[in-house]
């Protein structure tokens, strides 16, 4: 039986400590109705993670056209893409060759925690604009899109007015 998005809650935390960004997500509720891939014995960089349950964030320097999309699968797979502008110039970010994060599963709760060194992406430091997002796939295949804000008519995590956090 598929979980309705109303039977789930998604909470999290974001913290910037110098050059490190720490992000945590907590998906709780009727997880038996959510498609959660089994943990991978050897997590790797993979494309298309957003086509199923995936926890994500988008970050950019204020005023810059370029931004990054970070995808994290509950299986442990990951990817980071760099865009030159709104949905333009998508390419894997080669400055990151690994992105270790921790996934914890308990009955009714999925938690994911990441600490990411920002120096690989933004060597000069400076302020950030950030969107913390998630795609949740129900057992029946329906996708729901979670974000702090959906500024347009349809969910679009790439919209810069959806990068609601300033760090």
C-alpha positions as CSV (number, residue, x, y, z in Angstrom):
1,X,0.0,0.0,0.0
2,X,1.4,3.4,-1.0
3,X,1.9,6.1,1.7
4,X,0.2,9.3,1.0
5,X,2.5,12.3,1.3
6,X,0.2,13.4,4.2
7,X,1.3,10.2,6.1
8,X,4.9,11.4,6.0
9,X,6.9,14.2,7.5
10,X,10.3,15.6,6.3
11,X,12.4,17.6,8.6
12,X,16.0,18.5,8.7
13,X,18.8,20.8,9.8
14,X,21.5,22.8,8.0
15,X,24.6,24.1,9.6
16,X,27.6,25.9,8.1
17,X,30.9,25.7,10.1
18,X,33.6,27.5,8.2
19,X,34.2,25.7,5.0
20,X,32.0,22.7,5.9
21,X,28.3,22.4,5.2
22,X,26.3,19.9,7.4
23,X,22.9,18.8,6.3
24,X,20.6,16.3,7.8
25,X,17.2,15.0,6.6
26,X,14.7,13.0,8.6
27,X,11.8,11.3,6.7
28,X,9.3,9.8,9.1
29,X,5.9,8.1,9.0
30,X,4.5,5.4,6.9
31,X,7.7,4.4,5.2
32,X,6.4,1.0,4.3
33,X,4.6,2.8,1.5
34,X,7.7,4.5,0.2
35,X,10.2,3.1,-2.3
36,X,13.5,2.9,-0.4
37,X,16.3,1.2,-2.2
38,X,18.3,-1.3,-0.3
39,X,21.7,-0.2,1.0
40,X,24.4,-0.6,-1.6
41,X,27.5,-2.6,-0.6
42,X,29.6,-0.2,-2.6
43,X,27.9,3.2,-3.0
44,X,29.0,5.0,-6.2
45,X,28.4,8.1,-8.3
46,X,25.2,7.5,-10.3
47,X,23.0,9.5,-12.7
48,X,19.2,9.7,-12.5
49,X,18.9,9.4,-8.7
50,X,16.1,11.9,-8.7
51,X,13.9,9.4,-10.6
52,X,13.1,7.7,-7.3
53,X,13.4,8.5,-3.6
54,X,16.3,11.0,-3.3
55,X,17.4,13.6,-0.9
56,X,18.9,16.7,-2.5
57,X,20.2,20.2,-2.1
58,X,21.0,23.0,-4.4
59,X,23.6,25.7,-3.7
60,X,25.0,28.8,-5.3
61,X,26.8,32.0,-4.5
62,X,24.4,35.0,-4.4
63,X,24.3,36.8,-7.8
64,X,26.1,34.0,-9.7
65,X,24.4,32.2,-12.5
66,X,26.2,28.9,-11.8
67,X,24.9,26.5,-9.2
68,X,25.2,22.9,-8.0
69,X,22.8,20.1,-7.5
70,X,23.6,17.4,-5.0
71,X,21.7,14.1,-5.1
72,X,21.9,11.5,-2.3
73,X,20.1,8.1,-2.5
74,X,19.1,6.2,0.6
75,X,21.1,3.3,-1.0
76,X,24.3,5.3,-0.6
77,X,24.7,6.4,-4.2
78,X,25.3,10.0,-4.9
79,X,26.1,12.6,-7.6
80,X,26.9,16.3,-7.9
81,X,26.1,18.4,-11.0
82,X,27.3,21.8,-11.9
83,X,25.0,24.1,-14.0
84,X,26.2,27.2,-15.8
85,X,22.7,28.8,-15.5
86,X,19.1,27.8,-15.0
87,X,19.0,24.2,-16.2
88,X,21.8,24.9,-18.6
89,X,25.2,23.3,-19.0
90,X,24.6,20.4,-16.7
91,X,27.8,18.4,-16.1
92,X,29.1,16.2,-13.3
93,X,31.2,18.2,-10.8
94,X,34.7,16.7,-11.2
95,X,36.0,18.6,-8.1
96,X,34.3,15.9,-6.0
97,X,35.3,12.3,-6.5
98,X,33.5,11.0,-3.4
99,X,30.7,12.2,-1.2
100,X,30.4,10.0,1.9
101,X,27.3,10.4,4.0
102,X,25.5,8.4,6.6
103,X,22.1,6.7,6.2
104,X,20.3,5.4,9.3
105,X,17.1,3.3,9.0
106,X,14.8,2.5,12.0
107,X,11.2,1.5,11.9
108,X,9.3,4.5,10.5
109,X,12.3,6.7,10.1
110,X,15.0,7.3,7.5
111,X,17.8,9.7,8.4
112,X,20.6,10.9,6.2
113,X,23.5,13.1,7.3
114,X,26.2,14.7,5.2
115,X,29.2,16.9,5.9
116,X,30.5,18.5,2.7
117,X,33.7,20.5,2.4
118,X,32.6,23.6,0.4
119,X,36.2,24.5,-0.7
120,X,36.0,22.0,-3.6
121,X,33.0,23.9,-5.0
122,X,33.5,27.5,-3.7
123,X,37.3,27.9,-3.0
124,X,36.8,31.6,-2.0
125,X,34.2,30.9,0.6
126,X,31.6,33.6,0.9
127,X,27.8,33.5,1.4
128,X,25.6,30.8,0.0
129,X,22.0,30.4,-1.2
130,X,20.7,27.0,-0.5
131,X,17.6,24.9,-1.3
132,X,17.1,21.7,0.6
133,X,14.8,19.3,-1.3
134,X,13.6,15.7,-1.6
135,X,11.9,13.5,-4.1
136,X,9.8,10.7,-2.5
137,X,8.5,7.8,-4.6
138,X,5.5,6.0,-3.3
139,X,5.1,2.2,-3.7
140,X,2.7,2.7,-6.6
141,X,5.3,4.8,-8.5
142,X,3.9,8.3,-7.8
143,X,6.5,10.9,-7.0
144,X,6.1,13.8,-4.5
145,X,8.4,16.8,-4.4
146,X,9.4,18.3,-1.1
147,X,11.0,21.7,-0.6
148,X,11.0,24.7,1.7
149,X,9.2,26.6,-1.1
150,X,7.8,25.9,-4.5
151,X,7.7,29.4,-6.0
152,X,6.1,28.4,-9.4
153,X,3.0,26.6,-10.3
154,X,4.8,23.2,-10.5
155,X,7.7,22.0,-8.4
156,X,11.0,23.1,-9.9
157,X,14.0,22.8,-7.5
158,X,16.2,24.7,-10.0
159,X,14.4,28.0,-9.6
160,X,16.7,30.4,-7.8
161,X,13.8,32.0,-5.9
162,X,13.4,28.5,-4.3
163,X,16.9,28.8,-2.8
164,X,15.4,30.0,0.5
165,X,18.3,29.6,2.9
166,X,21.1,32.1,3.2
167,X,24.3,31.0,4.9
